[in-house]
Amino acid sequence: MRKGILWKRMAAVALTAVLAAAALPQQIPAAEKTVGDLTAFVHEIEPSGTEPRLNKSKLKLMEGDTAKLKVRNYGEKVKWISENPGIATVDKKGWVLATGEGATRIRAKAGKRKLFCIVKVWAPSITIDKPNVTLIVGEEAVLTTETNPAGSYTSWESDNVKVATVENGVVKAHSVGTATISAKMRNASASCIVTVTDEAVALSESTLEMIPGEIRVLKVTTVPDYAAVSWSSSNSSVATVESGTVYAIAEGTALIMASTENGFAVCEVKVRKD
């Protein structure tokens, strides 16, 4: 009889140890369990995943994007806080708005528990391959963009459609003047200044009055912008020219010419005695 009682006690202790060893960290208070004619106090295992937790622990957003955070396994009111609203804000329903480039944390207070989501925000960007373009009336030019993220949709517009229009990056020159062509992607933009002329070559001055020994510089505008320019003087004894720099030699008149394969422009230089 004593051996039977001792065996039952030892079995009960062993059962308690086995059940306790299998328990997870989250447990409920000990309860009495009976297996056959054996009785032991054991800890029940609480079902996994019942702790309050955020649906996302990290977010990577582009400036202007939104994302929804929510606390799972929690049915009460949650208090939401952004540690840096300049980077990301959060409303009372857990909606996150990316407001500026950088990194911050969104804090959710669920009862006595504080949960965190790291939010990284990056800003979109766009550039145009040419900051300036000069065209002759009726001519076209193609502008291309580089965007981040790559391949983003780009919208185009001109601030002066009488001078130049643009469609999908193709600029058309209509009349003499200037226009700003803009490329926009989300809240990023880039621009190109388009100058439209009715001449292939233009000089900054049409006439110059100089005295012997004086030096003046003529600026040239060509279409296309990269056209090679050659310079010449009709009377080198009066004035000479080198890459647009005019040297007055002696009294008289000379025509300074800038020419390209598409056309030419002339400046009349009058040299007088001081």
C-alpha positions in Angstrom: 0.0 0.0 0.0 2.8 2.5 0.9 4.6 1.7 -2.4 1.4 2.5 -4.3 0.9 5.9 -2.6 4.6 6.8 -3.1 4.3 6.0 -6.8 1.3 8.2 -7.2 3.0 11.1 -5.5 6.1 10.7 -7.7 4.0 10.5 -10.8 2.2 13.7 -9.8 5.4 15.6 -9.3 6.8 14.4 -12.6 3.6 15.5 -14.4 3.8 18.9 -12.8 7.4 19.3 -14.0 6.7 18.3 -17.6 3.8 20.7 -17.9 5.7 23.5 -16.3 8.7 23.0 -18.6 6.4 23.3 -21.7 4.9 26.5 -20.6 5.5 29.8 -22.6 6.5 33.1 -20.9 2.9 34.3 -20.8 1.0 32.2 -18.3 -2.2 32.4 -16.3 -2.4 31.5 -12.6 -1.9 27.9 -11.5 -4.9 25.7 -11.7 -5.7 22.2 -10.5 -5.5 19.5 -13.1 -6.5 15.8 -12.8 -5.1 13.1 -15.1 -6.7 9.8 -14.3 -6.4 9.4 -10.6 -3.5 11.9 -10.4 -3.9 15.5 -9.3 -1.4 18.3 -9.9 -1.3 22.1 -9.9 0.0 23.3 -13.3 0.3 26.6 -15.2 -1.8 26.8 -18.4 -0.1 28.3 -21.5 -1.8 31.5 -22.7 -2.4 31.4 -26.5 0.4 33.1 -28.4 0.1 36.6 -30.1 -2.3 38.1 -27.5 0.0 40.9 -26.4 -0.8 44.3 -27.9 1.5 45.0 -30.8 1.8 47.3 -33.8 1.0 46.0 -37.3 4.3 47.6 -38.5 7.5 48.3 -36.6 9.1 50.1 -39.5 7.9 52.4 -42.2 9.7 53.8 -45.2 7.8 56.6 -46.9 8.3 59.2 -49.6 7.4 62.8 -48.6 3.7 63.2 -49.0 2.8 59.5 -48.6 0.5 58.1 -45.9 0.4 54.8 -44.0 -2.0 53.3 -41.5 -0.8 52.0 -38.1 -3.0 50.0 -35.8 -2.5 48.2 -32.5 -3.5 44.5 -32.7 -4.9 42.5 -29.8 -6.2 45.7 -28.1 -9.7 46.9 -28.2 -9.4 50.1 -26.1 -8.6 53.7 -27.2 -5.0 54.2 -28.3 -3.0 57.4 -27.9 -0.8 58.3 -30.8 2.2 60.6 -30.7 4.9 61.6 -33.2 8.3 62.4 -31.8 9.0 64.8 -34.7 6.0 66.1 -36.6 8.4 67.9 -39.0 9.2 64.4 -40.4 6.0 62.5 -39.9 2.6 63.3 -38.2 0.0 60.9 -36.9 -3.7 61.4 -36.2 -5.9 59.9 -33.6 -6.8 57.0 -35.9 -3.2 56.0 -36.5 -2.8 57.5 -40.0 0.8 58.6 -40.6 1.7 61.4 -43.0 5.3 61.9 -44.2 6.0 65.6 -44.0 9.8 66.0 -44.4 13.0 64.1 -45.0 14.6 62.3 -42.0 13.7 59.6 -39.4 11.5 59.7 -36.4 9.3 57.4 -34.2 5.6 57.1 -33.9 4.6 56.1 -30.4 1.4 54.2 -29.6 0.2 54.1 -25.9 -2.1 51.1 -25.4 -3.0 51.1 -21.7 0.3 51.0 -19.8 2.2 49.6 -22.8 4.2 51.9 -25.2 4.7 50.6 -28.7 7.0 52.2 -31.3 7.3 52.4 -35.1 10.4 53.8 -36.8 9.5 56.0 -39.7 12.0 57.0 -42.4 11.0 59.7 -44.9 12.9 60.6 -48.1 12.1 63.4 -50.5 11.4 62.9 -54.2 13.7 64.8 -56.6 13.8 65.7 -60.3 16.3 67.4 -62.6 16.3 68.5 -66.3 19.3 67.8 -68.5 19.4 71.4 -69.8 19.0 74.5 -67.5 18.9 76.8 -70.6 18.0 76.4 -74.3 18.0 78.9 -77.2 15.8 78.2 -80.2 14.9 79.8 -83.5 11.2 80.4 -84.1 9.8 77.1 -85.4 12.6 75.0 -84.0 12.1 72.2 -81.4 14.2 70.8 -78.6 13.9 67.7 -76.4 14.3 67.9 -72.6 14.8 64.8 -70.5 14.5 64.4 -66.8 16.0 62.2 -64.1 13.7 61.4 -61.2 14.0 59.8 -57.8 12.2 57.4 -57.7 13.3 56.5 -61.2 10.5 56.3 -63.8 8.1 58.5 -61.9 5.4 60.3 -63.9 6.4 63.8 -64.9 4.1 66.6 -65.9 5.3 69.5 -68.1 4.1 73.1 -68.5 5.2 76.4 -70.0 4.7 79.8 -68.3 4.5 81.5 -71.7 2.8 79.4 -74.3 2.9 82.2 -76.9 6.7 81.9 -76.9 7.2 78.1 -76.3 5.0 75.1 -75.6 6.0 71.7 -74.2 4.6 68.2 -74.4 6.2 65.2 -72.9 9.5 67.1 -72.8 9.4 68.3 -76.5 9.7 72.1 -76.6 8.3 74.0 -79.6 9.4 77.6 -80.2 6.6 79.9 -81.5 7.7 83.5 -81.2 10.6 85.7 -80.0 10.9 85.9 -76.2 11.6 83.8 -73.2 9.6 81.0 -71.4 10.2 78.9 -68.4 9.5 75.2 -69.0 8.8 73.3 -65.8 8.8 69.6 -65.1 7.0 68.4 -61.9 6.9 65.1 -60.1 4.9 65.0 -56.8 6.1 68.0 -54.8 9.4 68.3 -56.6 10.1 70.4 -59.7 12.8 71.6 -62.0 12.9 74.2 -64.7 14.6 75.2 -68.0 14.7 78.8 -69.4 13.9 78.8 -73.1 15.0 81.8 -75.2 13.5 82.1 -78.6 15.1 84.2 -81.3 14.4 84.8 -85.0 18.1 84.7 -85.7 20.7 81.9 -85.6 23.3 84.3 -84.3 22.9 87.3 -82.1 25.4 89.7 -80.6 25.0 91.6 -77.3 25.7 94.9 -79.1 24.9 96.1 -82.7 27.2 99.1 -82.5 30.2 100.1 -80.4 32.0 103.4 -80.1 35.6 103.1 -78.9 38.9 105.0 -78.7 42.3 103.6 -79.8 43.6 101.2 -77.2 40.2 100.4 -75.7 39.0 96.8 -75.3 35.4 95.7 -75.3 33.8 92.2 -75.2 30.9 91.1 -77.4 28.7 88.3 -76.1 27.2 85.9 -78.7 24.1 83.8 -78.6 23.8 81.0 -81.1 21.2 78.5 -82.2 22.0 75.7 -81.4 23.8 76.7 -78.2 26.9 74.6 -78.9 27.4 76.0 -82.5 31.0 76.9 -83.3 31.5 80.6 -83.8 34.1 82.2 -86.0 35.0 85.9 -85.7 36.3 88.4 -88.2 36.9 92.1 -88.8 36.2 94.0 -92.0 39.1 96.4 -91.2 41.8 95.1 -88.9 43.7 98.4 -89.1 40.8 100.0 -87.2 39.7 97.1 -84.9 40.5 93.5 -84.5 38.5 90.7 -82.7 39.5 87.5 -80.9 36.8 85.2 -79.4 34.5 88.1 -79.0 37.1 90.5 -77.5 37.3 93.7 -79.7 40.5 95.7 -79.7 40.4 99.3 -81.0 43.5 100.1 -83.1 43.0 103.4 -84.9 40.4 105.9 -85.9 37.8 104.6 -88.4 35.0 102.1 -88.8 35.0 98.3 -88.9 32.4 95.6 -89.0 32.9 92.8 -86.5 31.2 89.6 -87.6 30.3 86.5 -85.7 29.3 83.6 -87.9 28.2 80.0 -87.6 27.1 77.4 -90.2 23.5 78.6 -89.6 24.0 82.4 -89.9 25.9 85.5 -88.8 25.6 88.7 -86.8 27.4 92.0 -87.2 28.5 94.8 -84.9 29.6 98.2 -86.3 32.6 99.5 -84.4 33.4 103.2 -84.7 36.8 104.2 -83.3 37.3 107.9 -82.6 40.1 109.9 -81.2 39.8 110.6 -77.4 
